Structures are given as structure tokens and as C-alpha cells.
């Protein structure tokens, strides 16, 4: 996987990096149009949603160390489903349109393969998040399920959520 030369992606550390991760997540969480985190829940709720105990979070940083985005990677299920991982991504508002999401996606796929996962699944992709859906479809993810009206969007009312999947 090629990360642009002006970007590094590293493992985030609990405690030390939580505020940096929250700074990236906060505008998206508070908008309430992409994630299922409580828009009014603050840092504790936002991090509980994006950084549960079984997840690794990675930070994408520019050459000066400024945060560009973050993603989590975790087993989607335990037991017989532990070979499938789940991931979620958030690009910092100031970094959108610079290929950060694509770089984090490529990095997450490589990291998941190296960790022994055999597939990646997104459980709940808000159907109005068309830019992300296009990026993931270009990376060979398929829409394998549709949950009618499963997400209450603040501007569009009840919209569908998608389940997306690809083998690694």
C-alpha cells in the first residue's frame, strides 16, 4: 500500500491521543448525519462509539504532524465470525478531498490482511454518505444488504443503511 509521501499512519495510543482523535471525530459526530454516535454525547460518548475496547485506532498525520483523519479496525464478531473485521473512518474537515480516506482505506485493508482477517464488513453505512460509498465500491466492496429507514438523518429523515462487504 502506498501512503502519500506527505502522510504517515500510526497506531493511536489510549489516553495520549484521545483528544486528537476526538478533534477529528467531533464535527462528524455532532453533525449526526453519518455515525450512530449520540450527537450531544461529547467526547466520552464519541470515543466509546469509535474506539471500543476491542478496536485499534490509527491516525493519519501530515508531514508536520497535523491530524488528517483516523480509522478503527476491530473484529466484526467473536467466535465463528472473528475472521471478518469491521472498520470505520473519519477525515478531518480541513483534509477532505486530499485522498486521506482512500489512503486510510488502503492502509486498513493491508493491516487487516496482516492481522489474519479474511474479509472486511461495514455493518451500517448511511445511504446518504454517497462519497464514502463510492470510494468503498471502487475498492471492491459490495452492497450485500439494505436496512430500510434504519438511520434517522437530521436533514433527510429516515434513510436506508447499507451493509458492505469484501473478501481480503
C-alpha positions, 0 to 999 in steps of 0.5 A: 500500500502506498501512503502519500509521501506527505502522510504517515499512519500510526497506531493511536495510543489510549489516553495520549491521543484521545483528544486528537482523535476526538478533534477529528471525530467531533464535527462528524459526530455532532453533525449526526448525519453519518455515525450512530454516535449520540450527537450531544454525547461529547467526547466520552460518548464519541470515543466509546462509539469509535474506539471500543475496547476491542478496536485499534485506532490509527491516525493519519498525520501530515508531514508536520504532524497535523491530524488528517483523519483516523480509522478503527479496525476491530473484529466484526464478531467473536467466535465463528465470525472473528475472521471478518473485521469491521472498520470505520473512518473519519477525515478531518474537515480541513483534509477532505478531498486530499485522498486521506480516506482512500489512503486510510482505506488502503492502509486498513485493508493491508493491516487487516490482511496482516492481522489474519482477517479474511474479509472486511464488513461495514455493518451500517453505512448511511445511504446518504454518505454517497462519497464514502460509498463510492470510494468503498465500491471502487475498492471492491466492496459490495452492497450485500444488504439494505436496512430500510429507514434504519438511520434517522438523518437530521436533514433527510429523515429516515434513510436506508443503511447499507451493509458492505462487504469484501473478501481480503 
